[in-house]
């Protein structure tokens, strides 16, 4: 029975008392026996937590008692075991690093497209205005390699702060299309879409809730592979179930079950990817 509840959530909101509130977050997570990571930043909060149903509900009730987070939206999945080793509450300059401080999602989001609408667009090959739809993956290259939408544009970025320069270089080829940015849970594609509108793109949407919400609402239609997640489950399939994939902590590559049979796969030390040979 899958009795561990895993949640992912974020919200862009002015949060200038992060230092003062850090200990309170630590205390309530300890009280509710939760593990995972919470990022606190002047621009908002980003969290990945796992625990019992009672523990998660207790934490969310406490968090939503703060008027700034009353409406925070949460994506859930389930697992047999705890996917995190410890509980961390970190202070950061940004909850997702882009190094463009003038981008403030709190002041106005880019248009968002929900999963069912996106599926309908992809079924048809165009949006409701008849414009061709192009999917742009805002995640890092090693995440994209685990799975992504069909015919996705993948710029092979190594970190999200590279996205503004890369997308500017490809502006002309996307000019007559409707662009849908996406990521794991929605946070990166939210900043990406705002940035694209700011530099003159005319038809840009962010995928509401990211890949995980898409899986939850419509399954794996138009998606190939699995979705990388930043915990010990490594990847989730469109049914939001953990796969048999593992991550190499030496090179960050995702190692398939077949590759795990290679003598070059030594958990925590090496894999066929960083050894430079085929499994």
C-alpha positions in Angstrom: 0.0 0.0 0.0 1.3 3.5 -0.9 1.0 5.3 2.4 3.5 8.1 1.8 2.1 11.3 0.3 4.5 13.4 -1.8 3.7 17.0 -2.5 5.2 19.7 -4.7 4.1 23.3 -4.5 5.3 26.8 -5.0 4.0 30.4 -4.9 5.5 33.6 -6.0 4.7 36.2 -3.3 6.5 38.9 -1.4 8.1 37.0 1.5 10.5 39.3 3.3 10.5 37.6 6.7 12.2 34.3 5.5 14.9 34.5 8.1 12.4 35.0 10.9 10.1 32.2 9.7 12.7 29.6 8.9 12.7 28.1 12.4 8.9 27.9 12.4 9.0 25.9 9.1 11.6 23.6 10.6 9.6 23.1 13.8 6.3 22.2 12.1 8.0 19.8 9.7 9.7 18.0 12.6 6.4 17.9 14.5 4.6 16.4 11.5 7.6 14.0 10.8 8.1 15.3 7.2 11.1 15.0 5.0 12.1 16.9 1.9 13.2 20.4 0.9 11.6 23.9 1.4 13.1 26.9 -0.3 12.3 30.3 1.2 13.0 33.4 -0.8 12.0 37.1 -0.9 10.1 36.1 -4.1 8.2 33.2 -2.6 8.3 29.6 -1.6 9.0 26.3 -3.3 8.6 22.9 -1.6 8.9 19.2 -2.0 7.8 17.2 1.0 6.8 13.7 1.9 5.1 12.1 4.9 1.9 10.5 6.1 -1.5 11.8 5.0 -1.9 13.2 8.5 1.5 14.9 8.5 1.1 16.5 5.1 -2.4 17.7 6.0 -1.2 19.2 9.2 1.6 21.0 7.5 -0.7 22.4 4.8 -3.2 23.6 7.4 -0.4 25.4 9.2 1.0 26.9 6.0 -2.4 28.1 4.7 -3.1 29.9 7.9 -0.6 32.5 6.7 -2.7 34.8 4.4 0.1 34.8 1.8 -0.2 31.1 1.2 -3.9 30.4 1.7 -4.4 29.7 -2.0 -1.2 27.7 -2.6 -1.8 24.9 -5.0 -0.4 21.4 -4.3 0.4 18.5 -6.6 0.3 15.1 -5.0 1.7 11.6 -5.8 2.2 8.5 -3.6 4.9 6.1 -2.8 5.6 3.0 -0.7 8.6 4.5 1.0 9.9 7.9 2.1 11.8 9.3 -1.0 13.8 11.8 1.1 16.6 11.2 3.6 16.2 14.4 5.6 14.4 17.7 6.1 16.0 20.9 4.8 14.7 24.4 5.0 16.9 26.7 2.8 17.1 30.4 2.4 17.6 31.5 -1.3 17.7 34.7 -3.3 15.3 33.1 -5.8 13.1 30.0 -5.5 14.2 29.2 -9.1 17.4 30.9 -10.3 17.0 32.9 -13.5 19.1 36.0 -12.5 16.5 38.4 -14.0 15.3 40.3 -10.9 12.8 42.4 -12.8 10.8 39.3 -13.6 8.2 39.2 -10.8 5.4 36.6 -11.3 3.6 38.0 -8.3 2.9 41.2 -10.3 1.3 39.3 -13.2 1.6 35.8 -14.7 1.8 34.9 -18.4 -1.4 33.2 -19.7 -1.6 29.6 -18.6 -3.1 26.6 -20.5 -4.6 23.8 -18.6 -3.8 20.1 -19.3 -7.1 19.3 -21.0 -6.9 22.3 -23.3 -3.3 21.5 -24.2 -4.2 17.9 -25.0 -7.0 19.2 -27.3 -4.6 21.6 -29.0 -2.0 18.8 -29.5 -4.7 16.4 -30.8 -5.7 19.1 -33.4 -2.1 20.3 -34.1 -3.0 23.9 -33.5 -4.5 26.2 -30.9 -8.1 27.6 -30.9 -7.0 30.4 -33.2 -5.5 28.0 -35.7 -1.8 28.8 -34.9 0.6 25.9 -34.8 1.6 24.9 -31.2 5.2 24.4 -30.2 6.2 22.9 -26.9 9.4 24.4 -25.3 11.0 22.4 -22.5 12.5 24.7 -19.9 14.2 21.9 -17.9 17.9 20.9 -17.9 19.1 18.5 -20.5 19.5 15.5 -18.2 15.8 15.9 -17.1 14.6 16.1 -20.7 16.4 12.9 -21.6 14.1 11.0 -19.2 11.0 12.0 -21.1 9.3 15.0 -22.7 6.4 15.9 -25.0 6.4 14.7 -28.6 8.2 17.1 -31.0 9.4 19.3 -28.1 12.0 22.0 -28.7 14.9 21.1 -26.4 17.7 23.7 -26.2 19.9 21.4 -24.1 20.4 23.9 -21.4 22.5 22.9 -18.4 20.9 25.3 -15.9 17.8 27.5 -16.0 19.7 30.7 -15.9 20.8 29.9 -19.5 17.3 30.1 -20.8 16.9 33.8 -21.5 20.0 33.9 -23.8 19.0 30.7 -25.6 15.4 31.7 -26.2 16.4 35.1 -27.5 18.6 33.5 -30.1 15.6 31.5 -31.5 13.0 34.2 -31.4 12.5 34.5 -35.1 11.8 30.8 -35.8 9.0 30.9 -33.1 7.5 34.2 -34.2 4.4 32.8 -36.0 3.6 30.0 -33.5 1.9 29.6 -30.2 4.6 28.6 -27.7 3.8 26.5 -24.6 6.6 26.5 -22.0 6.6 23.6 -19.6 8.6 22.0 -16.7 8.2 19.5 -13.9 5.8 21.4 -11.7 5.2 24.8 -13.3 7.7 27.1 -11.6 10.4 27.3 -14.3 7.9 27.6 -17.2 6.1 30.4 -15.3 9.2 32.6 -15.2 10.2 31.5 -18.8 6.8 32.6 -20.2 6.9 35.9 -18.5 10.4 36.5 -19.8 9.3 35.6 -23.4 6.4 38.0 -23.3 8.8 40.7 -22.0 11.1 40.4 -24.9 8.3 40.5 -27.5 6.9 37.0 -28.1 3.2 37.5 -28.9 1.6 34.1 -28.2 3.1 32.4 -25.2 1.5 30.1 -22.5 2.8 28.3 -19.5 1.5 24.8 -18.8 -0.5 25.1 -15.6 1.0 22.9 -13.0 3.7 21.5 -15.3 4.1 17.9 -16.3 3.0 16.5 -13.0 -0.4 18.2 -13.2 -0.7 17.1 -16.9 -0.1 13.5 -15.9 -2.7 13.9 -13.1 -5.4 15.3 -15.3 -4.9 13.6 -18.7 -2.2 11.0 -18.3 0.5 10.5 -20.9 -1.1 11.7 -24.1 1.5 13.2 -26.4 4.2 12.6 -23.9 7.1 10.1 -24.4 8.9 8.5 -21.5 8.8 9.5 -17.8 9.2 12.7 -15.8 12.4 13.2 -13.7 11.8 14.3 -10.1 14.2 15.5 -7.6 14.0 12.8 -5.0 15.0 9.2 -4.6 12.1 8.0 -6.9 14.1 9.6 -9.7 11.3 9.4 -12.3 7.5 9.1 -12.4 5.5 7.5 -15.2 2.3 9.1 -16.5 0.3 7.2 -13.8 2.5 9.1 -11.2 4.2 5.9 -10.2 7.9 5.5 -9.5 9.9 3.8 -12.2 12.9 1.5 -11.9 15.2 4.2 -13.1 18.0 5.5 -10.8 20.2 8.6 -10.9 24.0 8.5 -11.0 25.3 10.8 -8.3 28.6 11.1 -10.1 27.3 12.6 -13.4 23.6 13.1 -12.7 22.5 10.9 -15.6 19.4 8.8 -15.2 20.4 5.1 -15.4 17.8 2.8 -16.9 17.2 -0.7 -15.5 19.2 -2.2 -18.4 22.1 0.1 -17.7 22.0 -0.8 -14.1 23.2 -4.3 -15.1 26.4 -2.9 -16.4 29.6 -3.6 -14.3 30.2 0.2 -14.8 27.2 1.0 -12.6 28.3 1.4 -9.1 25.6 3.1 -7.0 26.8 6.5 -5.9 30.1 6.3 -7.8 29.8 5.6 -11.5 27.5 4.5 -14.4 27.9 3.7 -18.1 27.3 7.4 -19.0 30.2 8.8 -17.1 32.4 5.7 -17.9 31.9 6.6 -21.5 30.8 3.1 -22.7 27.6 1.5 -23.7 25.8 -0.7 -21.1 
